Amino acid sequence: MRIATFAGMHASGKTSIILKTIALLNGSGLKAGVMKLDCLLSSDDSIYRNAGIPVIKYISGNVCPDHYFADSLPEVCKWGLENHLDVLITESAGLCGRCAPHLKKIPAVCIIDCLSGITAPEKIGPMLRLADYIVITKGDLISPAEREVFFTNVRLSNRHARISFINGLSGQGAYRLASYIRESSSAQSIEGRTLRFTMPSAVCTYCAGQIMIKDVTGGARIKKLPEVQSQ
């Protein structure tokens, strides 16, 4: 079973790109399914089901979605094997970009849209920097000059990944991504594999549910950055 991790910020077009990619994979004789992870609410699982795509959904709730993702992966892989999937695609809930739900030696795809801002590529972090394949969406909504600048900023943030502009509505450009996944090697298990980037290490009373703001100087585990003087 081939496995690919898809990650991207909210409303970047992850679901649309996955739908178009799976349509091409199915057309080549491969059975593909999706693991959908979101934080509070998602109806994307119904979109996949209506398209005839096997899907399993997880809601992380008050748990960090990337921690939840890592804990759920073994179970998701078993689900994929039980459903005789040839390709398992995981779609993660994009949040701050601090983490990257990508595994070493497993195809990692990052989806970013042109409307997220010209400096977005450098802000996303490991989700984009450590990806193998970067999909840029909504390129038809900006000028050719803006697309070129955005592409350059993406390339500066990740100098090794393949980059494609894909239209989430028409599917134009999705063939290269589908071919990349189709040609990837199989992985029957993810046991023992490692994440491409570490999870957050700062654990404090707020993480445990504290809601009252108070001065914790001297006892905090969060490293303070030097103050920046305004110009």
FENGI-V565266 format. One record per pair of residues at least 12 apart in sequence whose C-alpha atoms are under 6 Angstrom apart, sorted by sequence separation. I is the first residue (numbers start at 1). J is the second residue. D is the distance in Angstrom with one decimal. If there is no record, write none. Layout:
# FENGI-V565266
i:j:d
I:J:D
I:J:D
This chain:
# FENGI-V565266
i:j:d
110:128:5.6
33:53:5.7
35:55:5.7
37:57:5.9
39:59:5.3
33:54:4.7
34:55:4.7
35:56:5.0
36:57:4.7
37:58:4.8
38:59:5.1
39:60:4.9
40:61:5.4
110:131:6.0
33:55:5.7
35:57:5.9
37:59:5.9
39:61:5.3
109:131:5.6
108:131:5.0
111:134:5.9
113:136:5.4
108:132:5.2
109:133:4.8
110:134:4.8
111:135:4.7
112:136:5.1
113:137:4.5
114:138:5.8
109:134:5.7
113:138:5.7
114:139:5.9
100:126:5.4
97:124:4.7
98:125:6.0
100:127:4.3
97:125:5.6
129:157:5.8
133:161:5.1
135:163:5.9
137:165:5.9
129:158:4.9
132:161:4.6
133:162:4.7
134:163:4.7
135:164:5.1
136:165:4.7
137:166:5.5
133:163:5.9
135:165:5.9
137:167:6.0
118:150:5.9
121:154:5.3
122:157:5.8
32:85:5.6
31:85:5.3
32:86:5.9
34:88:5.8
31:86:5.1
32:87:4.5
33:88:5.2
34:89:4.8
35:90:4.6
36:91:5.0
37:92:5.0
38:93:4.6
30:86:5.7
32:88:5.8
34:90:5.7
37:93:5.7
3:87:5.8
5:89:5.9
6:90:5.8
10:94:5.4
1:86:4.7
2:87:4.6
3:88:4.8
4:89:5.0
5:90:4.9
6:91:5.0
7:92:5.3
9:94:4.1
1:87:5.5
3:89:5.9
8:94:5.1
104:194:5.9
103:194:5.8
103:195:4.4
104:196:5.5
102:195:5.9
103:196:5.3
102:196:5.7
12:112:5.6
12:113:5.2
8:110:5.6
4:107:4.8
5:108:5.0
6:109:4.8
7:110:5.0
8:111:4.8
4:108:5.9
5:109:5.9
6:110:5.9
17:168:5.2
20:171:5.5
16:168:5.1
21:174:5.8
21:178:5.3
2:186:4.4
1:186:4.9
2:187:5.8
1:187:5.6
1:188:5.7
